[in-house]
Amino acid sequence: MPTCSVCKDEVDELKIVSVAGKKKKMCEDCADRAKESEAVAEESEAVVQQMMGFKGRR
């Protein structure tokens, strides 16, 4: 059985998720948590850029 690289649990199948530009194999629960944290990080970065008046591209 495959093992999740994040939580080290044995699972039926692994999902491939891109985290910080790197692809990682992890279970569905860890993949959901990674997607949520990535979305929060993007949104907080956008708020900080808006607060500082950043008008460039990202």
C-alpha positions in Angstrom: 0.0 0.0 0.0 1.2 3.5 -0.8 2.3 5.8 2.1 1.4 9.5 2.3 4.6 11.6 2.3 3.1 14.2 4.7 1.3 12.2 7.4 3.1 8.9 6.8 -0.2 6.9 6.9 -0.9 4.0 4.5 -3.7 4.9 2.1 -5.5 3.3 -0.9 -4.4 5.9 -3.4 -2.3 9.0 -3.5 -3.1 12.4 -5.2 -0.4 14.5 -6.9 -0.7 18.1 -5.6 1.4 21.1 -6.6 2.6 22.8 -3.4 4.8 25.9 -3.7 5.7 24.9 -7.2 6.7 21.3 -6.4 4.5 18.3 -7.0 4.0 16.0 -4.1 2.2 12.7 -3.6 -0.2 12.8 -0.6 -3.4 11.4 0.7 -6.7 13.1 0.0 -7.0 14.7 3.5 -3.5 16.2 3.3 -4.1 17.4 -0.3 -7.3 19.2 0.9 -5.3 20.9 3.7 -2.5 21.9 1.3 -4.9 23.4 -1.1 -6.6 25.4 1.7 -3.3 26.7 3.1 -2.2 27.7 -0.4 -5.4 29.6 -1.0 -5.0 31.4 2.3 -1.4 32.3 1.6 -2.3 33.8 -1.8 -5.2 35.8 -0.4 -3.1 37.2 2.4 -0.3 38.1 0.0 -2.9 40.0 -2.1 -4.1 41.9 0.9 -0.6 42.9 1.9 0.2 44.0 -1.6 -3.0 46.1 -1.8 -2.2 47.7 1.5 1.3 48.6 0.4 0.0 50.0 -3.0 1.8 47.4 -5.1 0.7 47.7 -8.7 3.0 45.3 -10.4 2.3 41.9 -11.9 2.7 38.6 -10.0 
